[in-house]
Amino acid sequence: MIAFRSILFNTAFYANLILRMIVLSPIYFLLPRKRAYFIPKNWAKANHWLMKTIVGTTFTVEGLENIPKGGYILAPKHQSFWDTYALLPWLDDPVYILKRELTWIPIFGWYIAKQRMIPVNRGAKGKVMAQVIERTKLEMATGRQLIIYPEGTRRPPGAPPEYKYGIARLYRDLNVPVVPVAMHPGLFWPRRKFLRFPGHFTVRILPAIQPGMDPDAFHDKLLHDLEQASDELLVQTARDNPKLPLPPTAVQRLKELGAA
């Protein structure tokens, strides 16, 4: 049944994406940029409904009171395609720094271009990164929220952290709060696999790290706070979903934490 439901969900998920992009394109591209954001946000809500109805996966969001007003950096754990869109309904006007290849996808690339997302060549250094930061400053000056994944790429649940230093540089240069977000969607929507597993998990929005810290101290605090919350949620999720098949990284981390 899990395989059947996974196939059904994946079919519905991509059909929902493609049909919405095609059918709603005239409305999306005629509306002002920020007003047009309701279409991606409703798409995210529809995906949550599909996940709940077809797969049986639900989630709870904790800590919404920790989201500041205006501009800030949202720093979630990154394990799954799920967390690239999941929090859109709770955000005002988010902007992503994303790999430039995504802008080359027909229609989808036009959608993200309209929202003034910030493409970057992952292999680029120095001058290009400085240009990205300047472009980000312009967007953040209008009160937008920057979504950036501290580890840069998807990591399996429980894997040792590999935080990049780029977020510390952004924290220093943008001078805005950073809001860490701990969650384990990768246990239910594993990366590079088609299977989707039923169960329930928690998304925990942590208190914001205020601007003004030394970048090295900020980097250490972000890693400590986010990994501590991630460990707590890993134990909680495993206990709440005893039939959930855990990846080796999660099993190993639970052993290290002394959890059954």
Secondary structure, 3 states (H helix, E strand, C coil): CHHHHHHHHHHHHHHHHHHHHHHCHHHHHHCCCCHHHHHHHHHHHHHHHHHHHHHCEEEEEECHHHCCCCCEEEEECCCCCHHHHCCHHHCCCEEEEEEHHHHHCCCHHHHHHHCCCEEECCCCCCHHHHHHHHHHHHHHCCCCEEECCCCCCCCCCCCCCCCCCHHHHHHHHHCCCEEEEECCHHHCCCCCCCCCCCEEEEEEECCCECCCCCHHHHHHHHHHHHHHHHHHHHHHHHHHCCCCCCCHHHHHHHHHCCCC
